[in-house]
Amino acid sequence: MNDFVSLLVATLVFCIGYWASGLAVWLAIRFQIGPVHLAEGSLAQVALALALGLAAWRRAVQHRGARAA
């Protein structure tokens, strides 16, 4: 993959990860499963989505390097 496509995939994974974690938090709040201090848009959601996006980007860049060799 070229740099643009790998960055696009990482951004897509970040957005989907943030949406999925937000959905999980919303469901936990809705069904009163989570702790009292659980809130949407927390740092944990952003950090999880960022880690997923970074992992996808590194995998795409690593895959590109293996293909070039």
PyMOL commands that place a pseudoatom at each C-alpha (Angstrom):
pseudoatom trace, name=CA, resn=MET, resi=1, chain=A, elem=C, hetatm=0, pos=[0.000, 0.000, 0.000]
pseudoatom trace, name=CA, resn=ASN, resi=2, chain=A, elem=C, hetatm=0, pos=[1.184, 3.501, -0.606]
pseudoatom trace, name=CA, resn=ASP, resi=3, chain=A, elem=C, hetatm=0, pos=[1.273, 6.038, 2.216]
pseudoatom trace, name=CA, resn=PHE, resi=4, chain=A, elem=C, hetatm=0, pos=[-2.066, 7.611, 1.385]
pseudoatom trace, name=CA, resn=VAL, resi=5, chain=A, elem=C, hetatm=0, pos=[-3.959, 4.322, 1.385]
pseudoatom trace, name=CA, resn=SER, resi=6, chain=A, elem=C, hetatm=0, pos=[-2.316, 3.099, 4.593]
pseudoatom trace, name=CA, resn=LEU, resi=7, chain=A, elem=C, hetatm=0, pos=[-3.164, 6.404, 6.301]
pseudoatom trace, name=CA, resn=LEU, resi=8, chain=A, elem=C, hetatm=0, pos=[-6.716, 6.184, 4.965]
pseudoatom trace, name=CA, resn=VAL, resi=9, chain=A, elem=C, hetatm=0, pos=[-7.100, 2.645, 6.344]
pseudoatom trace, name=CA, resn=ALA, resi=10, chain=A, elem=C, hetatm=0, pos=[-5.695, 3.737, 9.720]
pseudoatom trace, name=CA, resn=THR, resi=11, chain=A, elem=C, hetatm=0, pos=[-8.128, 6.655, 9.833]
pseudoatom trace, name=CA, resn=LEU, resi=12, chain=A, elem=C, hetatm=0, pos=[-11.028, 4.376, 8.970]
pseudoatom trace, name=CA, resn=VAL, resi=13, chain=A, elem=C, hetatm=0, pos=[-10.027, 1.913, 11.703]
pseudoatom trace, name=CA, resn=PHE, resi=14, chain=A, elem=C, hetatm=0, pos=[-9.723, 4.804, 14.177]
pseudoatom trace, name=CA, resn=CYS, resi=15, chain=A, elem=C, hetatm=0, pos=[-13.207, 6.076, 13.350]
pseudoatom trace, name=CA, resn=ILE, resi=16, chain=A, elem=C, hetatm=0, pos=[-14.790, 2.633, 13.477]
pseudoatom trace, name=CA, resn=GLY, resi=17, chain=A, elem=C, hetatm=0, pos=[-12.976, 1.861, 16.743]
pseudoatom trace, name=CA, resn=TYR, resi=18, chain=A, elem=C, hetatm=0, pos=[-14.140, 5.118, 18.294]
pseudoatom trace, name=CA, resn=TRP, resi=19, chain=A, elem=C, hetatm=0, pos=[-17.698, 4.493, 17.132]
pseudoatom trace, name=CA, resn=ALA, resi=20, chain=A, elem=C, hetatm=0, pos=[-17.686, 0.895, 18.411]
pseudoatom trace, name=CA, resn=SER, resi=21, chain=A, elem=C, hetatm=0, pos=[-16.299, 1.859, 21.814]
pseudoatom trace, name=CA, resn=GLY, resi=22, chain=A, elem=C, hetatm=0, pos=[-18.848, 4.671, 22.031]
pseudoatom trace, name=CA, resn=LEU, resi=23, chain=A, elem=C, hetatm=0, pos=[-21.599, 2.205, 21.222]
pseudoatom trace, name=CA, resn=ALA, resi=24, chain=A, elem=C, hetatm=0, pos=[-20.322, -0.171, 23.902]
pseudoatom trace, name=CA, resn=VAL, resi=25, chain=A, elem=C, hetatm=0, pos=[-20.259, 2.640, 26.463]
pseudoatom trace, name=CA, resn=TRP, resi=26, chain=A, elem=C, hetatm=0, pos=[-23.728, 3.780, 25.442]
pseudoatom trace, name=CA, resn=LEU, resi=27, chain=A, elem=C, hetatm=0, pos=[-25.077, 0.249, 25.838]
pseudoatom trace, name=CA, resn=ALA, resi=28, chain=A, elem=C, hetatm=0, pos=[-23.373, -0.098, 29.229]
pseudoatom trace, name=CA, resn=ILE, resi=29, chain=A, elem=C, hetatm=0, pos=[-24.945, 3.185, 30.379]
pseudoatom trace, name=CA, resn=ARG, resi=30, chain=A, elem=C, hetatm=0, pos=[-28.335, 2.280, 28.899]
pseudoatom trace, name=CA, resn=PHE, resi=31, chain=A, elem=C, hetatm=0, pos=[-28.498, -1.120, 30.593]
pseudoatom trace, name=CA, resn=GLN, resi=32, chain=A, elem=C, hetatm=0, pos=[-26.726, 0.114, 33.749]
pseudoatom trace, name=CA, resn=ILE, resi=33, chain=A, elem=C, hetatm=0, pos=[-23.917, -2.427, 33.402]
pseudoatom trace, name=CA, resn=GLY, resi=34, chain=A, elem=C, hetatm=0, pos=[-20.890, -0.165, 33.798]
pseudoatom trace, name=CA, resn=PRO, resi=35, chain=A, elem=C, hetatm=0, pos=[-19.582, 1.821, 36.741]
pseudoatom trace, name=CA, resn=VAL, resi=36, chain=A, elem=C, hetatm=0, pos=[-21.228, 5.022, 37.904]
pseudoatom trace, name=CA, resn=HIS, resi=37, chain=A, elem=C, hetatm=0, pos=[-18.510, 7.280, 36.441]
pseudoatom trace, name=CA, resn=LEU, resi=38, chain=A, elem=C, hetatm=0, pos=[-18.756, 5.828, 32.937]
pseudoatom trace, name=CA, resn=ALA, resi=39, chain=A, elem=C, hetatm=0, pos=[-19.218, 8.560, 30.332]
pseudoatom trace, name=CA, resn=GLU, resi=40, chain=A, elem=C, hetatm=0, pos=[-19.212, 8.837, 26.562]
pseudoatom trace, name=CA, resn=GLY, resi=41, chain=A, elem=C, hetatm=0, pos=[-16.226, 10.482, 24.885]
pseudoatom trace, name=CA, resn=SER, resi=42, chain=A, elem=C, hetatm=0, pos=[-13.774, 9.557, 27.596]
pseudoatom trace, name=CA, resn=LEU, resi=43, chain=A, elem=C, hetatm=0, pos=[-10.025, 9.375, 27.257]
pseudoatom trace, name=CA, resn=ALA, resi=44, chain=A, elem=C, hetatm=0, pos=[-10.186, 5.571, 27.332]
pseudoatom trace, name=CA, resn=GLN, resi=45, chain=A, elem=C, hetatm=0, pos=[-12.336, 5.552, 24.183]
pseudoatom trace, name=CA, resn=VAL, resi=46, chain=A, elem=C, hetatm=0, pos=[-9.961, 7.859, 22.341]
pseudoatom trace, name=CA, resn=ALA, resi=47, chain=A, elem=C, hetatm=0, pos=[-6.896, 5.916, 23.503]
pseudoatom trace, name=CA, resn=LEU, resi=48, chain=A, elem=C, hetatm=0, pos=[-8.399, 2.583, 22.443]
pseudoatom trace, name=CA, resn=ALA, resi=49, chain=A, elem=C, hetatm=0, pos=[-9.377, 3.918, 19.025]
pseudoatom trace, name=CA, resn=LEU, resi=50, chain=A, elem=C, hetatm=0, pos=[-5.952, 5.538, 18.606]
pseudoatom trace, name=CA, resn=ALA, resi=51, chain=A, elem=C, hetatm=0, pos=[-4.207, 2.270, 19.484]
pseudoatom trace, name=CA, resn=LEU, resi=52, chain=A, elem=C, hetatm=0, pos=[-6.329, 0.399, 16.926]
pseudoatom trace, name=CA, resn=GLY, resi=53, chain=A, elem=C, hetatm=0, pos=[-5.614, 3.006, 14.257]
pseudoatom trace, name=CA, resn=LEU, resi=54, chain=A, elem=C, hetatm=0, pos=[-1.893, 2.958, 14.995]
pseudoatom trace, name=CA, resn=ALA, resi=55, chain=A, elem=C, hetatm=0, pos=[-1.816, -0.837, 14.849]
pseudoatom trace, name=CA, resn=ALA, resi=56, chain=A, elem=C, hetatm=0, pos=[-3.597, -0.786, 11.476]
pseudoatom trace, name=CA, resn=TRP, resi=57, chain=A, elem=C, hetatm=0, pos=[-1.202, 1.840, 10.129]
pseudoatom trace, name=CA, resn=ARG, resi=58, chain=A, elem=C, hetatm=0, pos=[1.884, -0.066, 11.302]
pseudoatom trace, name=CA, resn=ARG, resi=59, chain=A, elem=C, hetatm=0, pos=[0.545, -3.276, 9.797]
pseudoatom trace, name=CA, resn=ALA, resi=60, chain=A, elem=C, hetatm=0, pos=[-0.113, -1.558, 6.470]
pseudoatom trace, name=CA, resn=VAL, resi=61, chain=A, elem=C, hetatm=0, pos=[3.336, 0.039, 6.395]
pseudoatom trace, name=CA, resn=GLN, resi=62, chain=A, elem=C, hetatm=0, pos=[4.998, -3.222, 7.450]
pseudoatom trace, name=CA, resn=HIS, resi=63, chain=A, elem=C, hetatm=0, pos=[3.079, -5.110, 4.767]
pseudoatom trace, name=CA, resn=ARG, resi=64, chain=A, elem=C, hetatm=0, pos=[4.238, -2.584, 2.193]
pseudoatom trace, name=CA, resn=GLY, resi=65, chain=A, elem=C, hetatm=0, pos=[7.875, -3.016, 3.271]
pseudoatom trace, name=CA, resn=ALA, resi=66, chain=A, elem=C, hetatm=0, pos=[7.656, -6.808, 3.015]
pseudoatom trace, name=CA, resn=ARG, resi=67, chain=A, elem=C, hetatm=0, pos=[6.194, -6.566, -0.464]
pseudoatom trace, name=CA, resn=ALA, resi=68, chain=A, elem=C, hetatm=0, pos=[8.961, -4.212, -1.657]
pseudoatom trace, name=CA, resn=ALA, resi=69, chain=A, elem=C, hetatm=0, pos=[11.739, -6.575, -0.491]
for i in range(1, 69): cmd.bond("trace and resi %d" % i, "trace and resi %d" % (i + 1))
show_as sticks, trace
zoom trace
